[in-house]
């Protein structure tokens, strides 16, 4: 039995070597299809993991509470953001929500910052205690904001890497002064680089000040726009969301039929959204790439049908000297399977190299799971066998006498 398969394999390889150009062109559709699948899946997966990493860098088990905002006229005639959240809400979240380990009220507004070196518009974030801890944001130079800075509304600040570059150039900013809305702020610390967040915002373009320095001295309001909190563990994030929602409904005296006047979201939800979006994109791209595999399979079938027509007399001679229909069928299936399998291997190699090149161009690491490589190979081989079955059946069904008469 093995010798029959070996003989059919030798005959198939001899025919493929005789028509090298045709064999290469036949395999080309499979090569393109497999490499397209490898590239699309690996690059999309790399993008997904990169987005997940960027979201996770925003904070440790972070829960974000947003208050309903409305416009309020500030003392300088500008329209400022006014919310129904208070610093007391943030303190209550820490004290009364067992799943939450710490919380911090925050507010953010864009201002023109002035130093001796430059005049630059920068987002200013007013914060309470534990802001850097919740955001997992290290201080590379100087110190963090201390509790006394928050309580006493000391005119001090932390500065991000982008704002540092724009406002101070290459000089050391520690103990230097930044003037914002006519408020002089002494720089006490420099934040580590966080890069661009998933929304495309530069996290390093920031100045962080005590909450009431921003609210009262710069904006003329007294309530923060939101609260950030940190759950005790990743498993307790959802429980923390429920506890915060129940607590704020009680504190805001909302009735059973009244809607929440706040919104509680988590980074986990954003990660799930990123995963779902990337999975949909992966499925879509695989379907598109799969079309090229099917087209490649159809190409194999067409070429093999032509080969059957060209080799009709040869098939008749082989059958006349004892070759069975099964042997003829096996020979053509081996040819189709070998072409598609070899095309699959070449396509995998090309796909892996190009996926790494494309991913590294974006600063990502290409994902190459074994199921993707193995699945691509076996699928390409299956395509060849599937589309090679009709030509093989046609060749095996030839009448030996008529085949011998074929010119």
C-alpha positions, 0 to 999 in steps of 0.5 A: 500500500505504501509503495503505491502511494510512494509511486503516485507521489513520485509521478506527481512530483515529476509532473510538477517539475516538468511544468515549474512555471504553471506550478508556481502560478497555481500556488500563487493564489494560496500563497497570497491568501495564507500570507494575508490571513497571517498578516491581518490576524497577527497585526490586528491582535498586536493592535488589540493588545497594545490598546489593552496595555494603553488602557491598563496604564491609565490606572490600577483597577480604576473606577471613574465617576462622572457627574452630570455637568452644566454651565455656570458663570465664573467670576471672570465672565467665562462659562465654567463646568459645574457638577453635582459631585462633591469632595465629600462624595469622594471621601464617602466612597473611600469610607463606605465602599468596602471594595474600594481602597482609595478615591480622589476628586478631580477636575480638568480645564485648559489654561495658558501657562506662562514661564520665563521660557515660553507661553503654552496652553496646557490642560491643568488637572486639580486633584485630591489625595492619592491621584498619582497612586490611583493612576500608577503615575511615578514621580521621576524628579522631586516629590508628589503632592502631599496631603498638606498641599491638598488641605492648605491649597498650596500653590504647587504643581506636578508637570508632565514630560510634554509640558516640561519640554514646552515650558522649560526646554532643557532646564530643571523645572524643580522650584521654578514658577509657572503662572496660570490664570495669574496664580503662581505655581511652584513646580515640586515634581516631574511626572514619568512619561505615560504617552498617548492614551487610547483616545489619542490624547497626550497624557504627558501634556499636563500640569497637576495642582491641588484641587481647590487651587484649580477650582476656587483660585483659577475657575471660581467653582467649588465642585469637581467634575469627577472622582477616580477610585481604585478597587481592591483587586481586579475581581472586585472592580464590578462590586466597587461599581455597584457599591459606588452607584448605591452610595451616590444614589443615597447621598444625592437623595434619588428616588426609586424612579429617578435616573442616576445623576452621575455615571460610573465607568471602568477601564475594564469596560473600555478593555472589553470594548477594545477586545470586541472591536478588534475581534470583529475586525479580525473576523472581517479581515479573515473573511476577506483574506479567506476569499483569496484562498478560495480564489486560489483553490479555484485556480488550482482546480482550473489548472488541474482540469487543463492538466487532465486535458493535456495528459489524456493520452498519458492517462490512457497509457497508464490505465492500459498497462494496469493503473487503476482509477484509484491510482489515477485519482490519487496521483492528481489529488497528491499534485493538488495537495502538494501545490497547496501545502507548499503554497501554504508554507511559503505563505506562512513564511511571507506572512510572518516576516511581513507581520513582524515588519508591519507591527514593528513599524507601529512599535507593536509586537506581532502576535503569532499564536500556534493555532493561527500558523497550524490552522493556516497550513491545514486550511490551505492543504484542505483547499487544494485537496477539495478543489483538486477532487473534481479534476482527479475524479475526471481523470480517473473516469476517462475511458482508456480506449478513448484516452489512447485515441486522444491527440 
